[in-house]
Amino acid sequence: MPANNRRKKMITFNIEITDTFNGESNYSWVKRDQLTTKKPSRRAIVQKAKAWAGFTGIRCDVDRHDSFIIIKPRGLCQILFINIEY
């Protein structure tokens, strides 16, 4: 089958954003959602999650652990968790 006729597998990932206190997640409020993308790269997943959270254009520290990603925007007391389902 030619490469252009193959269907790309949808990647599903769960995200949640919450506030922080002393640099640790606080969970005094939390917002959760599930997103999908056809792009298999972690960069595409991070960009989509940042757009969902409203962090586009904000510098963030990103920690990657296998299928789990943590995004900490600089200057904000919030944290974003991404859990990728393969």
Secondary structure, DSSP 8 states (H G I E B T S, - for coil): --GGGS----EEEEEEEEEEETTEEEEEEEEEEEEEES---HHHHHHHHHHHHT-TTS-EEEEEETTEEEEEETTSSEEEEEEEE-
